[in-house]
Amino acid sequence: MTNEDTLEKIKIMKLYGMQRIFKSALDMGFNKLSPDEFVASLVDAEWEERYNRKLTRLLATAKFRYKANLESISYDSGRNLDKNMVLKLSSFEWIKRKYNLIISGPTGTGKSYLACAFGNNACLEGYSVLYYNSSKLFNSLRMKKVDGSYNREIDKIKKTDLLILDDFGLEPFDKKTALFLMEIIEDRHGQKSTIITSQYPISSWHDVVNNQTIADAVCDRILHSSYTFTLKGDSMRKLITKGLT
């Protein structure tokens, strides 16, 4: 079998990383690497190729609001953001344990950016992530109830490793919205992790949900297995625009 035959078979098997290294070896000559080094280089190249393809797919599916990462987070003293806690959570052991993260604080304090940073880094670790603006998600679910695609969307949300519900509570909840929330939280309770950002402190969530029974059920399922950040300070939007937070 010729080298061209080998390359063609590698291509058919979609081993693109190996294909790249094998082509390079043909051009440079095989004598520069020992057999075990050459095999290792093939495996490494294929692993990197597959990792990059998966990461690209995960990031595209997540649809983050911000291109953020934990390494760019600002820990200005006025933000009330615990760097040690962020570093602890950056191991993503909390996702393995199916814990949640709640980020609250006034508008402009960087809640969405922090949530997207955790989401982006989770993708780097190989976790599937979905980002939603809460109001847009619930409005979309109303429409999907009508067109018959509701169960498919809920199943997708149920299965993703990390769900981000951003700007929770900005629009008033009616009973149908509260039931959507309850179904999502119930499906994910003890199974997957969720990040919720809100301008409202946890103590106000009963008023936000506007349904005592459902609010009790939601809080019971999510609060007891959550880490929390309560951000403070002035608006960070100008800094975000400049790439400083």
Secondary structure, DSSP 8 states (H G I E B T S, - for coil): --HHHHHHHHHHTT-HHHHHHHHHHHHH-GGGS-HHHHHHHHHHHHHHHHHHHHHHHHHHHH--SS---GGG----GGG---HHHHHHHTT-HHHHTT-EEEEE-STTSSHHHHHHHHHHHHHHTT--EEEEEHHHHHHHHHHHHHHT-HHHHHHHHHH-SEEEEESTTSS---HHHHHHHHHHHHHHTTTSEEEEEESS-GGGHHHHHT-HHHHHHHHHHHGGGEEEEE--SS--HHHHHTT--
